[in-house]
Amino acid sequence: MITPPDRTPLPREFFDRPVLEVAPDLLGRLLVRTTPDGPTALRLTEVEAYDGPNDPGSHAYRGRTPRNDVMFGPPGHVYVYFTYGMWHCMNLVCGPEGTASGVLLRAGEIVEGAELARERRLSARNDKELAKGPARLATALDVDRSLDGTDACTRADTPIRVLTGTAVPPEQVRSGPRTGVAGDGGVHPWRFWVADDPTVSPYRAHAPRRRSR
């Protein structure tokens, strides 16, 4: 008999650990986004760790700013940023308060509310592509900057919650370089994903953006 995923909210203690412990442990967990239209839930299949002042790839590498303030804690909160003038990306803050580490949610499998995700992601060719990539994930869940700072650990009826789900066994977890990260931060093998899962996004090395003439 298949055991259904555990829908108990993850406690704050889960996130109050080093980012490289939290990131792979998030695989298989359930992320639930609730809107007036109803809930959408996904099973996390790909994440990336960012280690604040110790990580040139992190938004917090050079210190605290109004943009990255949420990254400094407390753990278990949502950090949302806007990128390339068009996309939102969602992170979960972890580590002791003040450390500014977080996990970028890169991909997942929509397991509830697929009809809502399809309406938000009209360009998806199939359901495996609905949340295949960080911007797609945020779009499928209707996540934007208004959710920056949301507490994802509370048991109350909040817009975003992270549930226990079904943790992925260590032998099914893979790791490698982070996608699109340049410079010294690009060498860290801090991207984690579920082996052979079709919702995992393809790896892309950093490519410098060309300025238009």
C-alpha positions as CSV (number, residue, x, y, z in Angstrom):
1,M,0.0,0.0,0.0
2,I,1.3,3.5,-0.9
3,T,1.5,5.8,2.1
4,P,0.1,9.2,1.3
5,P,2.3,12.3,1.8
6,D,2.4,13.7,5.3
7,R,0.5,17.0,5.3
8,T,1.9,18.2,8.7
9,P,3.5,21.6,8.4
10,L,7.3,21.5,8.7
11,P,8.4,23.1,12.0
12,R,10.7,26.1,12.1
13,E,13.4,23.9,13.5
14,F,13.6,22.2,10.1
15,F,14.8,25.4,8.5
16,D,17.0,26.5,11.4
17,R,19.9,24.5,10.1
18,P,22.8,25.1,7.7
19,V,21.6,25.7,4.2
20,L,23.4,22.7,2.8
21,E,21.5,20.4,5.2
22,V,18.1,22.0,4.5
23,A,18.3,22.2,0.7
24,P,18.5,18.4,-0.2
25,D,16.1,17.7,2.7
26,L,13.4,19.9,1.0
27,L,13.2,17.4,-1.9
28,G,9.9,15.6,-1.8
29,R,8.3,18.1,0.5
30,L,5.0,19.7,-0.4
31,L,4.6,23.4,-1.0
32,V,1.0,24.6,-0.8
33,R,-0.1,28.0,-2.2
34,T,-3.6,29.1,-1.3
35,T,-5.5,31.9,-3.2
36,P,-9.2,32.9,-3.4
37,D,-9.4,30.5,-6.4
38,G,-8.3,27.5,-4.3
39,P,-5.1,25.7,-3.3
40,T,-2.3,24.6,-5.6
41,A,0.3,22.2,-4.3
42,L,3.6,20.8,-5.7
43,R,6.2,18.3,-4.7
44,L,9.6,19.8,-4.7
45,T,12.0,18.1,-7.1
46,E,14.8,20.6,-7.6
47,V,16.4,23.3,-5.3
48,E,19.6,25.4,-5.0
49,A,21.4,26.5,-1.8
50,Y,22.7,30.0,-1.3
51,D,25.0,30.7,1.6
52,G,24.9,34.4,2.2
53,P,28.2,36.1,3.0
54,N,30.1,32.9,2.3
55,D,28.7,32.7,-1.3
56,P,29.5,35.1,-4.1
57,G,26.3,33.8,-5.9
58,S,24.0,34.9,-3.1
59,H,22.0,38.1,-3.1
60,A,23.2,38.7,0.5
61,Y,27.0,38.3,-0.3
62,R,27.6,42.1,0.0
63,G,25.4,42.6,3.0
64,R,21.8,43.6,4.0
65,T,19.7,45.7,1.7
66,P,15.9,46.5,1.4
67,R,15.7,43.9,-1.3
68,N,17.3,41.0,0.6
69,D,16.2,41.9,4.1
70,V,14.0,38.8,4.5
71,M,17.0,36.5,3.9
72,F,18.4,37.5,7.3
73,G,15.7,35.7,9.1
74,P,13.9,34.3,10.9
75,P,14.1,30.9,9.2
76,G,11.0,29.4,7.5
77,H,10.0,32.6,5.8
78,V,9.6,33.2,2.0
79,Y,12.0,35.4,0.1
80,V,10.7,36.5,-3.3
81,Y,12.7,38.5,-5.8
82,F,12.0,40.0,-9.2
83,T,14.5,39.3,-12.0
84,Y,15.2,40.3,-15.6
85,G,12.3,42.8,-15.3
86,M,9.7,40.1,-15.8
87,W,10.0,37.0,-13.5
88,H,9.6,36.3,-9.9
89,C,11.6,33.6,-8.0
90,M,10.8,32.0,-4.7
91,N,13.2,31.0,-1.9
92,L,12.9,29.6,1.6
93,V,15.0,31.3,4.3
94,C,17.0,28.9,6.5
95,G,19.8,28.9,9.1
96,P,20.0,30.8,12.3
97,E,18.5,34.3,12.2
98,G,21.1,36.8,10.9
99,T,22.9,34.3,8.6
100,A,21.1,35.3,5.4
101,S,21.0,31.8,3.8
102,G,18.2,30.5,1.7
103,V,17.1,27.8,-0.8
104,L,15.9,28.7,-4.3
105,L,12.9,26.5,-5.3
106,R,13.8,25.5,-8.9
107,A,11.2,22.9,-9.9
108,G,8.4,20.7,-8.7
109,E,5.5,18.4,-9.7
110,I,2.0,19.9,-9.4
111,V,0.0,17.4,-7.4
112,E,-3.0,19.5,-6.6
113,G,-4.8,22.4,-8.4
114,A,-3.3,21.6,-11.8
115,E,-6.2,23.4,-13.5
116,L,-5.2,26.6,-11.7
117,A,-1.5,26.1,-12.6
118,R,-2.5,25.5,-16.3
119,E,-4.4,28.8,-16.4
120,R,-1.3,30.6,-15.1
121,R,1.1,28.8,-17.4
122,L,-0.6,28.8,-20.7
123,S,2.7,28.2,-22.6
124,A,3.3,24.9,-20.8
125,R,3.2,22.0,-23.3
126,N,2.3,19.5,-20.6
127,D,1.8,19.2,-16.9
128,K,5.5,18.2,-16.4
129,E,6.5,21.7,-17.6
130,L,4.1,23.7,-15.3
131,A,6.8,24.3,-12.6
132,K,9.9,23.2,-14.5
133,G,12.3,26.1,-13.6
134,P,12.2,28.8,-10.8
135,A,10.2,31.4,-12.8
136,R,7.7,28.8,-14.0
137,L,7.3,27.5,-10.5
138,A,6.5,31.0,-9.2
139,T,4.1,31.7,-12.0
140,A,2.3,28.4,-11.6
141,L,1.8,29.1,-8.0
142,D,0.9,32.8,-8.5
143,V,3.8,34.0,-6.4
144,D,5.0,37.6,-6.5
145,R,6.7,40.2,-4.3
146,S,3.5,40.7,-2.3
147,L,4.4,37.3,-0.6
148,D,7.9,38.4,0.3
149,G,8.3,37.7,4.1
150,T,5.4,35.3,4.4
151,D,5.8,32.8,7.2
152,A,5.6,29.3,5.7
153,C,5.8,27.4,9.0
154,T,2.6,28.5,10.7
155,R,-0.3,26.2,11.0
156,A,-2.8,29.0,10.3
157,D,-4.5,29.5,7.0
158,T,-1.7,31.4,5.3
159,P,-1.0,31.9,1.6
160,I,2.1,29.6,1.6
161,R,2.8,26.6,3.7
162,V,5.5,23.9,3.5
163,L,4.3,20.4,4.5
164,T,6.3,17.3,5.4
165,G,5.3,15.4,2.3
166,T,7.5,12.4,1.6
167,A,11.3,13.0,1.9
168,V,13.4,11.7,-0.9
169,P,15.9,8.9,0.0
170,P,19.5,10.0,-0.1
171,E,20.3,7.5,-2.8
172,Q,17.8,9.3,-5.1
173,V,19.3,12.8,-4.6
174,R,21.7,14.2,-7.1
175,S,23.9,17.3,-6.9
176,G,25.8,19.5,-9.3
177,P,26.7,23.1,-10.2
178,R,24.0,25.8,-9.8
179,T,22.3,27.0,-13.0
180,G,23.3,30.3,-14.5
181,V,25.6,31.4,-11.6
182,A,28.7,33.2,-12.7
183,G,32.2,33.7,-11.2
184,D,33.4,32.1,-8.0
185,G,29.8,31.1,-7.0
186,G,29.4,29.1,-10.2
187,V,31.6,26.2,-9.0
188,H,29.6,25.2,-6.0
189,P,27.7,21.9,-6.5
190,W,24.8,23.3,-4.5
191,R,22.0,22.4,-6.9
192,F,20.1,19.3,-5.7
193,W,17.4,17.3,-7.6
194,V,15.5,14.1,-7.6
195,A,17.2,11.6,-9.9
196,D,15.4,10.9,-13.2
197,D,12.4,13.1,-12.3
198,P,10.8,14.6,-15.5
199,T,9.9,17.9,-13.8
200,V,13.6,18.8,-13.1
201,S,14.9,21.7,-15.2
202,P,17.8,21.3,-17.6
203,Y,21.2,22.5,-16.4
204,R,22.5,25.7,-18.1
205,A,25.9,27.2,-17.4
206,H,26.1,31.0,-17.0
207,A,26.0,33.0,-20.2
208,P,26.9,36.7,-20.0
209,R,24.0,38.9,-21.2
210,R,24.8,40.8,-24.4
211,R,24.0,44.5,-24.4
212,S,22.0,45.7,-27.3
213,R,23.7,48.2,-29.6
